[in-house]
Amino acid sequence: MQTSYDSDKRKILSAVSHGSIFFSALVLTAGIPIAIWFISDDPVVKDNAREALNFHLNVWIYGIIFGILTWILIGYVLLGILFLVQIIMPILAVIKILGDSDSVYRYPFIFRPL
């Protein structure tokens, strides 16, 4: 038995999961994909929320590592690159999700602990 899911709801929840990184409060940025992941019963939305949460975790870990590397001055360049990636990648994810609501956006070059 195949269950159909609302395409518009799928688009909105997936886009909000990926776009949540643009909210300023640290807990809120990770809380939105976590809430969507646990509340939604749509497998595509759950996968997009999990992927967005993995991206958040990677950004935080890389930020800590690059912050430590500022002691040897290369960290400043890496933090600048991380800042650009943190802006560009979620925008690309939201654009892809809004174009094709049945797909899951996979961020490149991240590890996926969840």
trRosetta pair geometry for C-beta under 8 A, 3 or more apart (Angstrom, degrees):
i j d omega theta_ij theta_ji phi_ij phi_ji
5 9 7.1 -113 164 71 90 111
5 10 5.5 88 124 -60 119 121
5 42 4.6 89 -137 -115 154 114
5 44 7.3 -167 63 29 155 113
5 45 7.9 -149 172 -14 153 112
6 9 3.9 57 90 17 117 114
6 10 6.4 174 90 -16 59 85
7 10 5.5 -56 -147 36 30 115
7 11 6.4 32 155 -21 65 104
7 101 5.0 119 -163 75 81 154
7 102 7.9 -40 -122 -54 94 82
8 11 5.7 -51 -148 33 32 111
8 12 6.4 28 156 -16 65 107
8 101 7.9 -73 -75 -103 20 164
9 12 5.9 -56 -146 38 30 109
9 13 6.1 21 162 -11 67 111
9 42 7.6 161 110 -31 106 152
9 45 8.0 -40 129 -71 84 143
10 13 6.4 -60 -141 42 24 103
10 14 6.0 18 163 -13 62 115
10 42 5.7 -145 -102 168 93 162
10 44 5.8 29 -156 83 121 124
10 45 5.7 -127 -135 -60 68 101
10 101 4.6 102 101 173 114 116
10 102 7.6 32 135 -79 153 46
11 14 6.1 -65 -145 42 22 106
11 15 6.0 18 161 -16 64 114
11 97 6.3 144 -143 145 65 90
11 98 5.8 77 -163 -114 113 54
11 101 4.3 -69 -69 -103 85 120
12 15 5.9 -60 -143 40 25 107
12 16 6.2 23 159 -18 64 109
13 16 5.8 -53 -143 37 29 110
13 17 6.4 37 154 -25 62 103
13 36 5.4 154 -172 -148 101 126
13 40 6.0 117 169 -84 157 142
13 42 7.4 124 69 50 147 134
13 45 4.7 12 103 -140 129 125
13 48 7.6 124 115 76 81 130
13 49 7.5 -40 153 -59 97 109
14 17 5.6 -50 -152 29 32 115
14 18 6.7 19 156 -8 64 105
14 44 6.8 -38 -75 133 132 93
14 45 5.5 -119 -63 -116 83 66
14 48 3.9 13 -136 104 92 170
14 49 7.6 -108 -114 -46 55 69
14 97 4.5 -159 119 -161 120 138
14 101 6.9 160 29 -145 143 74
14 105 7.8 125 172 7 115 104
15 18 6.1 -60 -148 43 32 102
15 19 5.7 17 159 -8 69 119
15 94 4.8 72 -144 -139 87 87
15 97 5.1 -175 -73 95 74 132
15 98 5.9 48 -84 -61 131 90
16 19 5.8 -63 -131 51 27 103
16 20 6.2 53 160 -54 63 93
16 32 6.4 -119 148 169 96 127
16 36 6.9 156 90 -70 108 148
17 20 6.1 -38 -158 -5 23 117
17 32 6.7 -172 -112 125 48 97
17 33 4.5 84 -150 -105 88 87
17 36 5.2 -112 -81 66 105 156
17 37 7.8 100 -122 -51 129 80
17 45 7.4 151 -24 -168 142 72
17 48 5.1 123 70 126 146 96
17 49 4.3 -116 -128 -98 144 64
17 51 7.9 81 132 63 127 80
17 52 4.2 -179 151 7 90 156
17 53 7.9 -57 -172 -33 103 76
18 21 7.5 -40 168 2 44 103
18 48 6.6 -66 -42 177 98 103
18 51 7.8 -9 -87 95 92 101
18 52 4.9 -134 -88 -95 49 118
18 55 7.8 42 -133 39 72 152
18 90 5.1 164 161 -150 85 82
18 93 3.9 -147 -159 113 148 128
18 94 5.2 -167 92 -64 125 75
18 97 6.4 172 10 -8 143 146
18 105 6.5 25 -88 57 144 141
19 22 5.7 -32 177 15 72 115
19 90 5.9 130 -99 165 43 118
19 94 5.2 52 -61 -81 103 133
20 23 5.8 -30 -171 8 61 113
20 28 7.4 -145 -174 138 102 74
20 29 5.3 142 141 -150 90 55
20 30 7.8 152 125 -63 129 17
20 32 3.8 -165 -121 67 146 140
20 33 5.8 -150 39 -34 150 86
20 52 6.5 81 36 164 109 138
20 56 7.9 -31 92 -72 105 129
21 29 5.4 63 -117 -159 40 117
21 52 7.4 -145 -37 -169 101 97
21 55 7.1 -68 -64 112 140 115
21 56 6.2 -161 -95 -91 100 88
21 59 7.2 95 -141 9 130 164
21 86 6.5 -143 156 -175 135 86
21 90 5.0 -151 42 -63 126 157
22 29 7.9 154 36 -114 26 105
22 90 6.9 -162 -37 103 94 151
23 28 4.8 -92 126 111 140 118
23 29 5.1 -171 66 -78 96 76
23 32 7.2 119 12 -18 145 138
24 28 7.7 32 65 57 46 127
24 29 7.9 -153 72 -49 6 110
25 28 3.9 67 78 11 106 115
25 29 6.8 -179 84 -18 55 81
26 29 6.1 -53 -152 26 29 110
26 30 7.2 5 160 4 62 104
27 30 6.6 -70 -156 48 32 95
27 31 5.4 36 152 -31 70 121
28 31 5.3 -57 -129 38 29 116
28 32 6.4 38 170 -31 64 98
29 32 6.8 -49 -157 18 21 107
29 56 6.1 162 132 -126 103 129
30 33 6.6 -61 -161 43 42 99
30 34 6.1 40 149 -20 72 114
30 53 6.4 78 -149 -131 80 83
30 56 5.1 160 -93 144 86 157
30 57 7.9 82 -115 -59 122 71
31 34 5.5 -61 -145 41 33 113
31 35 6.0 34 159 -22 70 107
32 35 5.9 -54 -145 35 27 109
32 36 6.4 22 158 -13 62 108
33 36 5.6 -56 -142 42 34 110
33 37 5.9 42 156 -28 67 107
33 49 4.3 158 -164 -163 81 78
33 50 7.5 168 167 -59 116 20
33 52 4.3 -160 -100 90 143 115
33 53 4.4 -163 110 -58 137 88
33 56 7.0 -169 27 -9 141 136
34 37 5.6 -54 -147 33 28 115
34 38 6.5 13 160 -7 63 109
34 49 7.5 163 -64 169 16 115
34 53 6.3 96 -64 -99 70 133
35 38 6.3 -65 -148 43 28 100
35 39 5.8 11 163 -10 68 119
36 39 6.1 -63 -129 45 26 102
36 40 5.5 15 178 -14 67 119
36 45 6.4 -113 165 162 107 105
36 46 7.9 -168 131 -98 80 45
36 49 4.3 -163 94 -101 107 138
37 40 7.0 -48 -122 36 12 101
37 46 5.6 86 -143 -142 64 68
37 49 3.9 -163 -68 116 82 135
37 50 5.8 104 -117 -61 126 70
37 53 6.8 -20 -41 -24 145 140
40 45 4.3 -91 156 103 160 133
40 46 5.8 -158 88 -62 110 76
40 49 7.0 156 30 -16 132 143
41 46 8.0 -11 -160 -45 12 118
42 45 4.0 66 81 13 111 112
42 46 6.6 179 88 -14 56 84
43 46 5.5 -53 -144 37 34 114
43 47 6.3 33 158 -19 67 104
44 47 5.8 -54 -149 37 31 109
44 48 6.4 29 153 -16 64 106
44 101 7.3 90 129 154 151 67
44 102 6.3 -106 -104 -152 157 40
44 103 7.4 83 -148 70 120 7
44 104 6.0 -148 -151 -67 73 88
45 48 5.8 -55 -147 39 32 110
45 49 6.2 32 154 -19 66 106
46 49 5.8 -55 -146 37 29 110
46 50 6.3 30 154 -19 64 107
47 50 5.6 -53 -145 37 31 112
47 51 6.3 32 155 -19 65 106
47 104 4.3 -48 118 -114 126 141
48 51 5.7 -54 -145 38 31 111
48 52 6.3 33 155 -19 65 105
48 97 6.6 75 -131 -109 144 133
48 104 5.5 -146 -67 -134 73 78
48 105 6.4 56 -123 30 91 85
49 52 5.7 -53 -147 36 31 111
49 53 6.4 32 153 -19 64 106
50 53 5.7 -55 -148 37 31 112
50 54 6.4 34 152 -20 64 105
50 112 8.0 54 146 -161 100 108
50 114 5.4 -148 -160 116 94 112
51 54 5.6 -51 -148 35 33 113
51 55 6.5 36 151 -21 63 102
51 93 8.0 -176 117 -140 121 138
51 104 6.3 141 -20 174 146 102
51 105 6.3 174 113 82 153 70
51 106 6.2 -113 -134 -107 139 48
51 107 6.4 154 176 -2 101 93
51 112 7.6 -36 -114 -118 63 117
52 55 5.6 -51 -151 33 34 114
52 56 6.6 39 149 -21 64 101
52 90 7.7 66 -130 -117 95 100
52 93 7.5 143 -90 146 90 159
53 56 5.5 -47 -150 32 36 115
53 57 6.5 36 152 -18 65 103
53 114 5.9 -19 98 49 120 156
54 57 5.7 -52 -149 36 33 112
54 58 6.4 34 153 -19 65 106
54 107 7.3 -168 96 37 104 124
54 110 6.0 122 138 133 103 132
54 111 7.6 -135 -172 98 110 45
54 112 4.8 -11 -139 -123 152 70
54 113 6.7 165 -121 35 93 67
54 114 5.5 -144 -72 41 93 100
55 58 5.7 -55 -148 37 31 112
55 59 6.4 34 154 -21 65 104
55 89 6.9 -164 -151 119 136 133
55 90 7.3 146 132 -74 154 89
55 107 4.9 114 -89 -21 111 162
55 110 6.0 -80 -100 -98 60 171
56 59 5.9 -56 -150 34 29 110
56 60 6.5 26 154 -16 64 106
57 60 5.8 -57 -150 37 31 110
57 61 6.2 26 156 -16 67 109
57 113 6.6 -87 116 34 160 117
57 114 7.6 135 -2 -8 150 113
58 61 5.8 -56 -142 40 31 107
58 62 6.0 26 161 -14 67 109
58 107 7.7 -164 40 105 152 145
58 110 4.3 -76 -68 -141 165 109
58 111 6.7 150 -94 41 110 69
59 62 6.0 -57 -142 43 26 107
59 63 6.0 33 155 -25 62 110
59 82 6.8 133 -145 -177 76 106
59 85 7.9 -169 -105 100 96 103
59 86 5.3 88 -131 -103 132 108
60 63 5.6 -55 -147 34 27 116
60 64 6.6 28 155 -19 63 102
61 64 5.9 -53 -153 33 32 109
61 65 6.4 27 152 -14 65 107
62 65 5.6 -56 -145 41 34 110
62 66 5.8 27 159 -13 70 110
62 78 7.8 -133 172 158 98 109
62 82 5.4 179 123 -117 122 133
63 66 6.0 -56 -136 44 25 104
63 67 6.0 33 157 -25 62 109
63 79 7.2 71 -133 -122 67 87
63 82 6.2 169 -81 145 71 155
64 67 5.6 -54 -147 34 27 115
64 68 6.6 28 154 -18 62 103
65 68 5.9 -56 -156 34 31 110
65 69 6.5 27 148 -17 64 108
66 69 5.2 -53 -146 39 38 115
66 70 7.2 61 150 -41 62 83
66 75 4.7 140 177 -151 63 84
66 78 4.1 -146 -130 107 119 117
66 79 4.8 161 136 -66 130 74
66 82 5.9 -152 9 -15 164 145
67 70 5.9 -30 -164 -3 37 115
67 75 6.3 113 -111 -178 9 137
67 79 6.9 80 -73 -85 60 124
68 71 6.6 -30 170 2 51 110
68 75 6.9 -174 74 -98 38 146
69 72 5.9 -57 -168 44 65 95
69 74 5.5 -59 160 77 115 87
69 75 3.3 154 92 -72 81 101
69 78 6.2 25 81 38 141 142
70 73 6.9 40 -165 -94 46 23
70 75 3.4 -96 -59 78 54 134
70 76 5.7 85 -122 -50 90 72
70 79 7.1 7 -71 -22 108 133
71 75 7.1 57 16 0 51 137
72 75 7.0 103 55 -14 69 96
73 76 6.2 -33 -169 11 53 111
74 77 5.8 -53 -167 37 54 110
74 78 6.2 48 141 -16 78 110
75 78 5.4 -60 -143 44 37 111
75 79 5.9 41 157 -24 71 105
76 79 5.8 -50 -144 34 27 111
76 80 6.6 30 153 -19 59 105
77 80 5.7 -56 -155 34 32 114
77 81 6.6 29 150 -16 65 105
78 81 5.6 -51 -148 37 35 111
78 82 6.2 38 152 -21 66 105
79 82 5.5 -51 -143 37 33 114
79 83 6.4 40 153 -25 64 102
80 83 5.6 -49 -150 29 31 114
80 84 6.8 28 153 -14 62 103
81 84 5.8 -56 -153 37 34 110
81 85 6.3 32 151 -17 68 107
82 85 5.6 -55 -144 40 33 111
82 86 6.0 38 154 -25 66 107
83 86 5.7 -54 -147 34 28 115
83 87 6.8 20 154 -13 61 106
84 87 5.9 -63 -154 38 32 106
84 88 5.9 16 159 -10 71 115
85 88 6.0 -60 -130 44 29 102
85 89 5.5 22 177 -17 69 116
86 89 7.0 -36 -113 34 15 104
86 90 7.4 7 175 -4 46 110
87 90 7.3 -79 -166 39 21 98
87 91 6.8 13 154 -15 61 117
88 91 5.8 -68 -156 38 32 112
88 92 6.4 28 155 -18 70 108
89 92 5.7 -54 -148 37 33 111
89 93 6.3 36 153 -22 65 105
89 107 5.8 50 -180 -130 132 107
90 93 5.2 -51 -145 35 37 116
90 94 6.3 38 157 -20 68 102
91 94 5.9 -52 -148 35 31 108
91 95 6.4 31 153 -18 63 107
92 95 5.7 -55 -147 37 31 112
92 96 6.3 29 156 -17 66 107
92 105 7.8 155 116 -158 80 137
93 96 5.9 -58 -148 38 29 108
93 97 6.2 26 156 -17 65 110
93 105 4.2 140 -140 125 86 162
93 107 7.1 -32 -74 -75 125 87
94 97 5.8 -56 -143 39 30 110
94 98 6.2 27 159 -17 65 108
95 98 6.0 -58 -146 38 27 107
95 99 6.4 23 155 -17 62 111
96 99 5.8 -62 -151 39 30 110
96 100 6.5 -35 172 38 68 95
96 103 7.0 -77 153 86 103 125
96 105 5.1 120 82 -93 132 116
97 100 7.2 -87 -137 66 23 58
97 101 6.6 54 178 -107 66 53
97 103 7.4 -139 -107 74 55 84
97 105 5.8 -72 -56 -26 93 122
98 101 7.6 14 -131 -71 21 81
100 103 4.6 31 114 10 116 115
107 110 4.9 27 100 8 114 131
